[in-house]
Amino acid sequence: MERFQRLEAVALPIVRPNVDTDQILPARYLQKPRANDFGQFLFRDVRFRKDGSEEPGFPLNQAAYRQARILVAERNFACGSSREHAVWALHDYGFRAVIAPSFGDIFFANALKNGLLPIVLPAAAVARMLGEIQTTPGSRVGVDLDGQTVVAPDGTVHGFAVDPFPKHCLLNGMDELDYSLSLAQSIADFERRYALDDG
């Protein structure tokens, strides 16, 4: 998994509340293997017309936002079903952080396990950031995971909370399995001591 420490990148505005996981990744793509690039299916039904051409009104199709790596959304982002594939789609497209006033609980947990950092900020701060990003397309946002801060396009700094364990994993580029494997020697030492004590 890619390490996440600091990121300064173009931010994509999604100015609608209650965007659900089916909008992020439609259900018909759920049977595809993880080896696929799920980024191509991201927001498929709102990003493209039925004939396959791009929907010009959708922000990800606009030149200023195409290289965005941070997504800024309204409340209750990624609500709905528990599909981990929605996280894969965002990650595979290139997003590394999502900022919103609130998230679907399961998406929030899945994101942290897959190298995507979900950041909760107050609604007023997010609304102001969305306004800046829309007014000036291509605006950049900074995220410092170690310092747990977000720098808005106008330079305002916002602190955010993150649990210590997923923070450690993201900073070191490891998932839960990698973390367990990193403790292999300690586990082996414990088992050896336990066997000696038992014998």
TORPA-4810 file (N, C-alpha, C, O; in nm, 3 decimals):
<nodes>
NODE_1_0.085_-0.119_0.000_0.000_0.000_0.000_0.089_0.125_0.000_0.191_0.128_0.068_M
NODE_2_0.050_0.225_-0.075_0.126_0.349_-0.084_0.124_0.424_0.050_0.018_0.436_0.113_E
NODE_3_0.239_0.473_0.092_0.243_0.554_0.214_0.166_0.684_0.196_0.167_0.744_0.088_R
NODE_4_0.100_0.726_0.301_0.033_0.856_0.300_0.095_0.937_0.413_0.080_0.904_0.530_F
NODE_5_0.165_1.044_0.376_0.222_1.132_0.478_0.173_1.275_0.458_0.099_1.329_0.540_Q
NODE_6_0.215_1.334_0.348_0.165_1.467_0.313_0.120_1.466_0.167_0.177_1.396_0.084_R
NODE_7_0.019_1.544_0.139_-0.033_1.552_0.003_-0.083_1.693_-0.023_-0.162_1.748_0.055_L
NODE_8_-0.039_1.752_-0.131_-0.096_1.879_-0.178_-0.142_1.854_-0.320_-0.061_1.817_-0.406_E
NODE_9_-0.270_1.873_-0.347_-0.323_1.834_-0.478_-0.447_1.913_-0.512_-0.509_1.978_-0.428_A
NODE_10_-0.482_1.906_-0.640_-0.608_1.964_-0.688_-0.724_1.893_-0.618_-0.721_1.772_-0.598_V
NODE_11_-0.825_1.971_-0.581_-0.942_1.915_-0.512_-1.063_1.917_-0.604_-1.088_2.015_-0.675_A
NODE_12_-1.138_1.808_-0.601_-1.261_1.794_-0.680_-1.381_1.822_-0.591_-1.394_1.761_-0.485_L
NODE_13_-1.471_1.912_-0.631_-1.591_1.938_-0.551_-1.708_1.849_-0.594_-1.740_1.839_-0.712_P
NODE_14_-1.770_1.784_-0.496_-1.895_1.710_-0.520_-2.001_1.778_-0.434_-2.012_1.753_-0.314_I
NODE_15_-2.078_1.864_-0.498_-2.168_1.953_-0.424_-2.309_1.895_-0.423_-2.400_1.949_-0.485_V
NODE_16_-2.324_1.786_-0.352_-2.456_1.726_-0.330_-2.444_1.637_-0.207_-2.345_1.564_-0.193_R
NODE_17_-2.541_1.641_-0.118_-2.536_1.554_0.000_-2.582_1.412_-0.034_-2.643_1.388_-0.139_P
NODE_18_-2.552_1.321_0.056_-2.603_1.183_0.046_-2.564_1.111_-0.082_-2.643_1.033_-0.136_N
NODE_19_-2.443_1.136_-0.130_-2.394_1.059_-0.245_-2.370_0.916_-0.196_-2.290_0.894_-0.105_V
NODE_20_-2.439_0.819_-0.256_-2.428_0.683_-0.204_-2.326_0.601_-0.283_-2.277_0.645_-0.387_D
NODE_21_-2.296_0.483_-0.232_-2.192_0.401_-0.293_-2.232_0.351_-0.431_-2.145_0.318_-0.512_T
NODE_22_-2.361_0.345_-0.460_-2.404_0.303_-0.593_-2.377_0.412_-0.696_-2.354_0.382_-0.814_D
NODE_23_-2.379_0.538_-0.654_-2.341_0.646_-0.745_-2.189_0.647_-0.766_-2.141_0.675_-0.876_Q
NODE_24_-2.116_0.616_-0.661_-1.970_0.612_-0.672_-1.927_0.497_-0.762_-1.841_0.512_-0.848_I
NODE_25_-1.988_0.379_-0.740_-1.959_0.264_-0.825_-2.087_0.183_-0.845_-2.131_0.114_-0.753_L
NODE_26_-2.147_0.191_-0.964_-2.272_0.117_-0.989_-2.258_-0.033_-0.966_-2.153_-0.092_-0.988_P
NODE_27_-2.368_-0.094_-0.920_-2.367_-0.235_-0.878_-2.324_-0.331_-0.988_-2.272_-0.438_-0.957_A
NODE_28_-2.346_-0.297_-1.114_-2.315_-0.392_-1.222_-2.165_-0.420_-1.235_-2.126_-0.513_-1.306_R
NODE_29_-2.080_-0.342_-1.167_-1.936_-0.365_-1.174_-1.882_-0.445_-1.055_-1.762_-0.467_-1.044_Y
NODE_30_-1.970_-0.487_-0.967_-1.925_-0.553_-0.845_-1.863_-0.690_-0.869_-1.785_-0.737_-0.787_L
NODE_31_-1.896_-0.755_-0.981_-1.845_-0.889_-1.006_-1.706_-0.890_-1.070_-1.648_-0.996_-1.090_Q
NODE_32_-1.655_-0.774_-1.102_-1.524_-0.769_-1.167_-1.414_-0.798_-1.065_-1.428_-0.765_-0.947_K
NODE_33_-1.304_-0.860_-1.108_-1.195_-0.894_-1.015_-1.122_-0.770_-0.967_-1.118_-0.668_-1.035_P
NODE_34_-1.063_-0.780_-0.847_-0.991_-0.664_-0.790_-0.875_-0.622_-0.879_-0.835_-0.506_-0.876_R
NODE_35_-0.822_-0.712_-0.958_-0.710_-0.678_-1.046_-0.749_-0.572_-1.149_-0.661_-0.505_-1.204_A
NODE_36_-0.878_-0.557_-1.175_-0.923_-0.456_-1.271_-0.895_-0.315_-1.218_-0.882_-0.294_-1.097_N
NODE_37_-0.886_-0.220_-1.310_-0.875_-0.078_-1.274_-1.016_-0.027_-1.248_-1.088_0.006_-1.342_D
NODE_38_-1.056_-0.019_-1.123_-1.191_0.027_-1.091_-1.208_0.177_-1.112_-1.321_0.227_-1.112_F
NODE_39_-1.097_0.248_-1.129_-1.106_0.392_-1.153_-1.186_0.426_-1.278_-1.250_0.531_-1.284_G
NODE_40_-1.184_0.338_-1.377_-1.259_0.365_-1.501_-1.410_0.361_-1.479_-1.486_0.413_-1.561_Q
NODE_41_-1.454_0.299_-1.368_-1.596_0.288_-1.340_-1.645_0.393_-1.239_-1.763_0.397_-1.206_F
NODE_42_-1.553_0.477_-1.190_-1.588_0.576_-1.088_-1.696_0.672_-1.137_-1.682_0.732_-1.244_L
NODE_43_-1.802_0.685_-1.060_-1.915_0.775_-1.094_-1.967_0.749_-1.235_-2.012_0.842_-1.303_F
NODE_44_-1.962_0.624_-1.278_-1.989_0.591_-1.418_-2.122_0.647_-1.468_-2.127_0.702_-1.578_R
NODE_45_-2.229_0.634_-1.391_-2.361_0.671_-1.441_-2.390_0.821_-1.437_-2.484_0.868_-1.500_D
NODE_46_-2.309_0.895_-1.364_-2.326_1.042_-1.365_-2.213_1.109_-1.442_-2.223_1.226_-1.479_V
NODE_47_-2.107_1.035_-1.465_-1.991_1.090_-1.536_-2.004_1.073_-1.687_-1.946_1.150_-1.764_R
NODE_48_-2.081_0.971_-1.729_-2.096_0.944_-1.872_-2.243_0.937_-1.911_-2.329_0.901_-1.831_F
NODE_49_-2.271_0.971_-2.037_-2.405_0.955_-2.093_-2.424_0.810_-2.137_-2.330_0.731_-2.138_R
NODE_50_-2.546_0.777_-2.174_-2.575_0.639_-2.215_-2.498_0.597_-2.340_-2.470_0.479_-2.358_K
NODE_51_-2.463_0.693_-2.425_-2.388_0.659_-2.546_-2.237_0.648_-2.520_-2.159_0.624_-2.612_D
NODE_52_-2.196_0.667_-2.393_-2.055_0.654_-2.357_-1.978_0.785_-2.359_-1.862_0.789_-2.316_G
NODE_53_-2.039_0.891_-2.409_-1.970_1.020_-2.411_-1.973_1.083_-2.272_-2.060_1.052_-2.190_S
NODE_54_-1.880_1.171_-2.247_-1.871_1.235_-2.116_-1.987_1.332_-2.094_-2.032_1.399_-2.187_E
NODE_55_-2.032_1.340_-1.972_-2.131_1.439_-1.930_-2.053_1.565_-1.892_-1.988_1.568_-1.788_E
NODE_56_-2.059_1.670_-1.975_-1.972_1.787_-1.953_-1.999_1.861_-1.822_-1.911_1.930_-1.771_P
NODE_57_-2.119_1.847_-1.768_-2.150_1.916_-1.644_-2.090_1.853_-1.520_-2.085_1.915_-1.414_G
NODE_58_-2.045_1.728_-1.532_-1.989_1.662_-1.414_-1.846_1.711_-1.394_-1.767_1.710_-1.488_F
NODE_59_-1.811_1.755_-1.271_-1.682_1.822_-1.252_-1.559_1.740_-1.288_-1.459_1.796_-1.332_P
NODE_60_-1.563_1.608_-1.270_-1.446_1.526_-1.301_-1.415_1.526_-1.451_-1.305_1.489_-1.491_L
NODE_61_-1.510_1.567_-1.533_-1.489_1.575_-1.677_-1.437_1.711_-1.722_-1.414_1.733_-1.840_N
NODE_62_-1.419_1.800_-1.629_-1.369_1.933_-1.661_-1.218_1.937_-1.643_-1.165_1.882_-1.547_Q
NODE_63_-1.150_2.002_-1.735_-1.004_1.997_-1.741_-0.937_2.032_-1.609_-0.839_1.969_-1.571_A
NODE_64_-0.989_2.130_-1.539_-0.924_2.177_-1.416_-0.925_2.073_-1.305_-0.842_2.078_-1.214_A
NODE_65_-1.018_1.976_-1.313_-1.033_1.879_-1.205_-0.984_1.739_-1.242_-0.982_1.651_-1.156_Y
NODE_66_-0.944_1.716_-1.365_-0.913_1.579_-1.409_-0.801_1.514_-1.329_-0.800_1.393_-1.310_R
NODE_67_-0.707_1.593_-1.281_-0.593_1.539_-1.206_-0.614_1.549_-1.055_-0.517_1.538_-0.979_Q
NODE_68_-0.736_1.568_-1.011_-0.763_1.582_-0.868_-0.726_1.454_-0.793_-0.748_1.344_-0.842_A
NODE_69_-0.670_1.470_-0.674_-0.637_1.356_-0.587_-0.706_1.368_-0.451_-0.700_1.277_-0.368_R
NODE_70_-0.772_1.484_-0.430_-0.849_1.506_-0.308_-0.991_1.537_-0.348_-1.014_1.618_-0.438_I
NODE_71_-1.086_1.475_-0.283_-1.227_1.498_-0.312_-1.290_1.569_-0.192_-1.269_1.528_-0.078_L
NODE_72_-1.365_1.675_-0.217_-1.435_1.748_-0.111_-1.583_1.736_-0.137_-1.631_1.774_-0.244_V
NODE_73_-1.657_1.684_-0.040_-1.798_1.651_-0.062_-1.885_1.705_0.050_-1.837_1.748_0.155_A
NODE_74_-2.015_1.703_0.025_-2.110_1.743_0.127_-2.137_1.626_0.222_-2.076_1.520_0.210_E
NODE_75_-2.229_1.646_0.313_-2.254_1.553_0.424_-2.299_1.415_0.375_-2.355_1.399_0.266_R
NODE_76_-2.271_1.316_0.459_-2.315_1.178_0.440_-2.262_1.120_0.309_-2.334_1.050_0.238_N
NODE_77_-2.136_1.148_0.279_-2.076_1.097_0.157_-2.056_0.946_0.169_-2.013_0.896_0.273_F
NODE_78_-2.086_0.874_0.062_-2.068_0.729_0.054_-2.156_0.654_0.153_-2.112_0.559_0.218_A
NODE_79_-2.278_0.698_0.164_-2.376_0.625_0.244_-2.428_0.507_0.162_-2.385_0.487_0.048_C
NODE_80_-2.519_0.429_0.219_-2.580_0.320_0.143_-2.510_0.187_0.167_-2.469_0.158_0.279_G
NODE_81_-2.497_0.108_0.063_-2.449_-0.030_0.077_-2.302_-0.033_0.120_-2.231_0.068_0.115_S
NODE_82_-2.259_-0.151_0.162_-2.127_-0.165_0.223_-2.015_-0.192_0.123_-1.903_-0.223_0.164_S
NODE_83_-2.042_-0.181_-0.005_-1.944_-0.225_-0.105_-1.808_-0.157_-0.091_-1.796_-0.035_-0.098_R
NODE_84_-1.706_-0.239_-0.071_-1.568_-0.191_-0.065_-1.522_-0.139_-0.201_-1.427_-0.062_-0.211_E
NODE_85_-1.591_-0.183_-0.305_-1.555_-0.145_-0.441_-1.561_0.006_-0.463_-1.489_0.060_-0.547_H
NODE_86_-1.646_0.075_-0.388_-1.654_0.221_-0.401_-1.522_0.285_-0.361_-1.477_0.381_-0.423_A
NODE_87_-1.461_0.231_-0.256_-1.329_0.280_-0.215_-1.226_0.247_-0.324_-1.143_0.331_-0.357_V
NODE_88_-1.232_0.125_-0.378_-1.138_0.087_-0.483_-1.148_0.182_-0.603_-1.046_0.219_-0.661_W
NODE_89_-1.270_0.220_-0.639_-1.288_0.307_-0.755_-1.222_0.442_-0.732_-1.154_0.494_-0.820_A
NODE_90_-1.243_0.500_-0.614_-1.181_0.628_-0.582_-1.029_0.615_-0.578_-0.957_0.697_-0.635_L
NODE_91_-0.981_0.512_-0.512_-0.837_0.490_-0.499_-0.772_0.465_-0.635_-0.668_0.524_-0.666_H
NODE_92_-0.833_0.380_-0.716_-0.774_0.346_-0.845_-0.773_0.464_-0.942_-0.687_0.473_-1.029_D
NODE_93_-0.869_0.554_-0.926_-0.867_0.674_-1.010_-0.751_0.765_-0.972_-0.697_0.837_-1.057_Y
NODE_94_-0.714_0.761_-0.845_-0.602_0.844_-0.800_-0.629_0.925_-0.675_-0.542_0.998_-0.628_G
NODE_95_-0.750_0.914_-0.621_-0.782_0.990_-0.500_-0.712_0.927_-0.380_-0.704_0.805_-0.368_F
NODE_96_-0.662_1.014_-0.291_-0.596_0.966_-0.170_-0.661_1.021_-0.043_-0.633_0.973_0.067_R
NODE_97_-0.747_1.122_-0.057_-0.817_1.176_0.059_-0.955_1.226_0.017_-0.974_1.276_-0.094_A
NODE_98_-1.049_1.210_0.108_-1.185_1.260_0.087_-1.223_1.342_0.211_-1.209_1.294_0.324_V
NODE_99_-1.269_1.463_0.190_-1.305_1.553_0.299_-1.454_1.579_0.294_-1.508_1.614_0.189_I
NODE_100_-1.522_1.563_0.407_-1.667_1.584_0.413_-1.707_1.608_0.559_-1.630_1.578_0.650_A
NODE_101_-1.827_1.663_0.581_-1.874_1.679_0.719_-1.910_1.546_0.785_-1.906_1.534_0.907_P
NODE_102_-1.946_1.445_0.704_-1.979_1.313_0.757_-1.974_1.211_0.643_-1.983_1.246_0.525_S
NODE_103_-1.958_1.084_0.683_-1.945_0.974_0.588_-2.037_0.859_0.628_-2.079_0.849_0.743_F
NODE_104_-2.067_0.772_0.532_-2.126_0.644_0.566_-2.025_0.567_0.651_-1.907_0.561_0.617_G
NODE_105_-2.070_0.507_0.761_-1.979_0.444_0.856_-1.894_0.334_0.793_-1.773_0.327_0.817_D
NODE_106_-1.957_0.247_0.713_-1.884_0.134_0.655_-1.781_0.183_0.554_-1.669_0.133_0.549_I
NODE_107_-1.818_0.281_0.473_-1.723_0.338_0.378_-1.603_0.395_0.453_-1.489_0.376_0.411_F
NODE_108_-1.628_0.465_0.561_-1.521_0.528_0.639_-1.418_0.422_0.682_-1.298_0.442_0.667_F
NODE_109_-1.469_0.311_0.735_-1.380_0.204_0.780_-1.307_0.139_0.662_-1.188_0.112_0.670_A
NODE_110_-1.379_0.114_0.553_-1.318_0.052_0.435_-1.210_0.141_0.375_-1.107_0.092_0.329_N
NODE_111_-1.232_0.272_0.375_-1.136_0.365_0.319_-1.002_0.356_0.392_-0.896_0.346_0.329_A
NODE_112_-1.008_0.358_0.524_-0.885_0.353_0.603_-0.807_0.225_0.579_-0.684_0.224_0.590_L
NODE_113_-0.877_0.115_0.548_-0.810_-0.013_0.525_-0.752_-0.026_0.384_-0.677_-0.119_0.356_K
NODE_114_-0.786_0.069_0.297_-0.744_0.059_0.156_-0.663_0.178_0.107_-0.655_0.203_-0.013_N
NODE_115_-0.604_0.253_0.200_-0.514_0.360_0.160_-0.581_0.490_0.121_-0.517_0.577_0.061_G
NODE_116_-0.710_0.506_0.154_-0.783_0.629_0.124_-0.816_0.696_0.257_-0.879_0.633_0.342_L
NODE_117_-0.776_0.820_0.276_-0.794_0.889_0.404_-0.924_0.969_0.405_-0.935_1.068_0.333_L
NODE_118_-1.023_0.928_0.486_-1.145_1.008_0.500_-1.126_1.109_0.614_-1.085_1.073_0.724_P
NODE_119_-1.156_1.234_0.587_-1.135_1.341_0.684_-1.267_1.410_0.713_-1.334_1.458_0.621_I
NODE_120_-1.304_1.415_0.839_-1.427_1.484_0.881_-1.390_1.624_0.928_-1.309_1.640_1.020_V
NODE_121_-1.450_1.724_0.865_-1.435_1.864_0.907_-1.574_1.923_0.931_-1.673_1.871_0.880_L
NODE_122_-1.582_2.031_1.009_-1.712_2.094_1.032_-1.779_2.136_0.901_-1.713_2.173_0.804_P
NODE_123_-1.911_2.129_0.900_-1.988_2.159_0.778_-1.956_2.297_0.723_-1.946_2.315_0.602_A
NODE_124_-1.940_2.396_0.812_-1.912_2.532_0.765_-1.776_2.540_0.695_-1.762_2.609_0.594_A
NODE_125_-1.677_2.469_0.747_-1.544_2.469_0.685_-1.547_2.402_0.549_-1.485_2.449_0.454_A
NODE_126_-1.621_2.290_0.539_-1.633_2.220_0.411_-1.708_2.305_0.310_-1.669_2.312_0.193_V
NODE_127_-1.815_2.371_0.354_-1.893_2.457_0.262_-1.806_2.569_0.206_-1.813_2.600_0.087_A
NODE_128_-1.724_2.628_0.292_-1.636_2.735_0.246_-1.533_2.681_0.146_-1.504_2.745_0.045_R
NODE_129_-1.479_2.564_0.176_-1.380_2.503_0.086_-1.443_2.470_-0.049_-1.383_2.494_-0.153_M
NODE_130_-1.565_2.415_-0.046_-1.634_2.383_-0.171_-1.655_2.510_-0.254_-1.639_2.507_-0.376_L
NODE_131_-1.691_2.619_-0.188_-1.710_2.746_-0.259_-1.581_2.792_-0.326_-1.583_2.838_-0.440_G
NODE_132_-1.469_2.780_-0.254_-1.339_2.821_-0.309_-1.301_2.735_-0.429_-1.253_2.785_-0.531_E
NODE_133_-1.323_2.606_-0.417_-1.284_2.514_-0.524_-1.369_2.536_-0.649_-1.320_2.526_-0.762_I
NODE_134_-1.497_2.567_-0.629_-1.584_2.593_-0.744_-1.554_2.728_-0.808_-1.556_2.740_-0.931_Q
NODE_135_-1.525_2.828_-0.726_-1.495_2.962_-0.778_-1.364_2.963_-0.855_-1.351_3.032_-0.957_T
NODE_136_-1.268_2.887_-0.806_-1.137_2.881_-0.870_-1.102_2.735_-0.901_-1.029_2.672_-0.825_T
NODE_137_-1.155_2.681_-1.011_-1.124_2.542_-1.047_-0.974_2.519_-1.056_-0.900_2.603_-1.109_P
NODE_138_-0.930_2.406_-1.005_-0.787_2.377_-1.002_-0.723_2.415_-0.870_-0.602_2.397_-0.851_G
NODE_139_-0.804_2.468_-0.777_-0.751_2.503_-0.644_-0.694_2.380_-0.576_-0.743_2.269_-0.592_S
NODE_140_-0.588_2.404_-0.498_-0.520_2.294_-0.431_-0.548_2.295_-0.282_-0.563_2.400_-0.220_R
NODE_141_-0.553_2.177_-0.226_-0.574_2.157_-0.083_-0.456_2.075_-0.032_-0.407_1.987_-0.101_V
NODE_142_-0.412_2.105_0.088_-0.302_2.032_0.148_-0.350_1.945_0.264_-0.434_1.987_0.343_G
NODE_143_-0.296_1.824_0.273_-0.328_1.734_0.384_-0.198_1.685_0.445_-0.111_1.632_0.375_V
NODE_144_-0.184_1.702_0.576_-0.069_1.651_0.650_-0.122_1.550_0.751_-0.181_1.587_0.852_D
NODE_145_-0.103_1.421_0.721_-0.157_1.318_0.809_-0.084_1.316_0.943_-0.147_1.303_1.048_L
NODE_146_0.048_1.327_0.941_0.123_1.323_1.066_0.079_1.436_1.160_0.060_1.414_1.279_D
NODE_147_0.064_1.556_1.104_0.021_1.670_1.184_-0.129_1.682_1.200_-0.179_1.764_1.277_G
NODE_148_-0.203_1.598_1.124_-0.349_1.595_1.127_-0.410_1.733_1.097_-0.494_1.783_1.172_Q
NODE_149_-0.364_1.790_0.986_-0.415_1.921_0.943_-0.451_1.919_0.795_-0.394_1.844_0.715_T
NODE_150_-0.547_2.005_0.761_-0.585_2.032_0.622_-0.565_2.180_0.598_-0.606_2.263_0.679_V
NODE_151_-0.503_2.214_0.486_-0.487_2.354_0.448_-0.579_2.382_0.330_-0.562_2.326_0.222_V
NODE_152_-0.676_2.469_0.351_-0.774_2.505_0.248_-0.707_2.592_0.141_-0.597_2.642_0.163_A
NODE_153_-0.772_2.610_0.027_-0.713_2.693_-0.079_-0.679_2.835_-0.034_-0.585_2.896_-0.087_P
NODE_154_-0.755_2.890_0.063_-0.727_3.026_0.110_-0.622_3.030_0.219_-0.594_3.136_0.274_D
NODE_155_-0.563_2.914_0.251_-0.458_2.910_0.352_-0.505_2.879_0.493_-0.424_2.861_0.584_G
NODE_156_-0.636_2.871_0.513_-0.690_2.838_0.644_-0.651_2.695_0.681_-0.661_2.604_0.599_T
NODE_157_-0.608_2.676_0.805_-0.566_2.544_0.853_-0.673_2.485_0.944_-0.718_2.551_1.038_V
NODE_158_-0.712_2.363_0.916_-0.812_2.291_0.996_-0.749_2.164_1.052_-0.682_2.091_0.980_H
NODE_159_-0.770_2.138_1.180_-0.726_2.013_1.239_-0.832_1.906_1.220_-0.951_1.935_1.209_G
NODE_160_-0.788_1.780_1.217_-0.884_1.670_1.207_-0.839_1.555_1.295_-0.722_1.545_1.331_F
NODE_161_-0.933_1.469_1.330_-0.905_1.354_1.415_-0.888_1.228_1.331_-0.952_1.213_1.227_A
NODE_162_-0.802_1.140_1.377_-0.787_1.009_1.313_-0.738_0.912_1.421_-0.653_0.947_1.503_V
NODE_163_-0.791_0.791_1.421_-0.751_0.692_1.521_-0.604_0.654_1.500_-0.556_0.650_1.387_D
NODE_164_-0.533_0.625_1.610_-0.388_0.599_1.602_-0.351_0.479_1.513_-0.252_0.486_1.440_P
NODE_165_-0.428_0.370_1.519_-0.387_0.252_1.444_-0.394_0.273_1.293_-0.295_0.248_1.225_F
NODE_166_-0.509_0.320_1.235_-0.508_0.345_1.091_-0.410_0.454_1.050_-0.355_0.451_0.940_P
NODE_167_-0.389_0.551_1.138_-0.289_0.655_1.108_-0.151_0.591_1.093_-0.079_0.621_0.998_K
NODE_168_-0.115_0.503_1.187_0.014_0.434_1.180_0.026_0.354_1.050_0.128_0.359_0.982_H
NODE_169_-0.080_0.282_1.016_-0.078_0.200_0.894_-0.062_0.285_0.770_0.018_0.252_0.682_C
NODE_170_-0.137_0.394_0.760_-0.128_0.482_0.643_0.010_0.547_0.632_0.068_0.553_0.524_L
NODE_171_0.062_0.596_0.744_0.193_0.661_0.742_0.303_0.566_0.696_0.400_0.607_0.634_L
NODE_172_0.285_0.438_0.729_0.388_0.339_0.697_0.356_0.256_0.573_0.432_0.166_0.537_N
NODE_173_0.242_0.284_0.508_0.208_0.214_0.385_0.181_0.067_0.406_0.226_-0.017_0.328_G
NODE_174_0.107_0.034_0.513_0.077_-0.106_0.540_-0.071_-0.125_0.568_-0.137_-0.038_0.623_M
NODE_175_-0.122_-0.242_0.528_-0.259_-0.278_0.565_-0.254_-0.362_0.692_-0.147_-0.379_0.750_D
NODE_176_-0.369_-0.414_0.735_-0.373_-0.488_0.861_-0.288_-0.615_0.856_-0.226_-0.653_0.955_E
NODE_177_-0.286_-0.681_0.739_-0.203_-0.801_0.725_-0.055_-0.766_0.734_0.021_-0.834_0.802_L
NODE_178_-0.016_-0.659_0.666_0.124_-0.615_0.673_0.163_-0.585_0.818_0.273_-0.619_0.863_D
NODE_179_0.072_-0.522_0.891_0.100_-0.489_1.031_0.121_-0.616_1.112_0.215_-0.625_1.192_Y
NODE_180_0.033_-0.714_1.092_0.047_-0.842_1.164_0.179_-0.909_1.130_0.247_-0.962_1.219_S
NODE_181_0.217_-0.907_1.001_0.343_-0.969_0.960_0.463_-0.897_1.019_0.567_-0.959_1.045_L
NODE_182_0.450_-0.766_1.041_0.561_-0.690_1.099_0.588_-0.731_1.244_0.695_-0.705_1.298_S
NODE_183_0.489_-0.797_1.305_0.503_-0.843_1.443_0.543_-0.990_1.451_0.541_-1.048_1.559_L
NODE_184_0.578_-1.051_1.338_0.604_-1.195_1.334_0.711_-1.237_1.434_0.696_-1.338_1.503_A
NODE_185_0.820_-1.160_1.442_0.927_-1.198_1.535_0.881_-1.189_1.680_0.913_-1.275_1.761_Q
NODE_186_0.805_-1.083_1.711_0.754_-1.069_1.848_0.658_-1.183_1.882_0.660_-1.234_1.994_S
NODE_187_0.576_-1.223_1.786_0.483_-1.334_1.808_0.560_-1.464_1.829_0.528_-1.543_1.918_I
NODE_188_0.663_-1.486_1.747_0.744_-1.607_1.759_0.815_-1.611_1.895_0.822_-1.716_1.959_A
NODE_189_0.867_-1.495_1.939_0.933_-1.488_2.069_0.836_-1.520_2.182_0.869_-1.592_2.276_D
NODE_190_0.715_-1.464_2.171_0.614_-1.491_2.273_0.580_-1.640_2.278_0.572_-1.698_2.386_F
NODE_191_0.560_-1.701_2.162_0.525_-1.844_2.158_0.638_-1.930_2.216_0.612_-2.031_2.281_E
NODE_192_0.762_-1.890_2.190_0.874_-1.965_2.244_0.878_-1.955_2.397_0.900_-2.054_2.466_R
NODE_193_0.857_-1.834_2.448_0.854_-1.816_2.594_0.738_-1.892_2.656_0.753_-1.954_2.761_R
NODE_194_0.623_-1.888_2.590_0.505_-1.958_2.641_0.529_-2.109_2.645_0.489_-2.177_2.740_Y
NODE_195_0.595_-2.162_2.541_0.624_-2.305_2.536_0.721_-2.346_2.647_0.707_-2.453_2.706_A
NODE_196_0.820_-2.259_2.675_0.916_-2.288_2.782_0.847_-2.284_2.918_0.872_-2.369_3.004_L
NODE_197_0.760_-2.183_2.938_0.689_-2.172_3.065_0.597_-2.289_3.086_0.580_-2.337_3.198_D
NODE_198_0.537_-2.336_2.977_0.439_-2.446_2.985_0.508_-2.579_3.010_0.451_-2.671_3.068_D
NODE_199_0.635_-2.585_2.965_0.705_-2.712_2.979_0.777_-2.722_3.110_0.841_-2.824_3.138_G
</nodes>
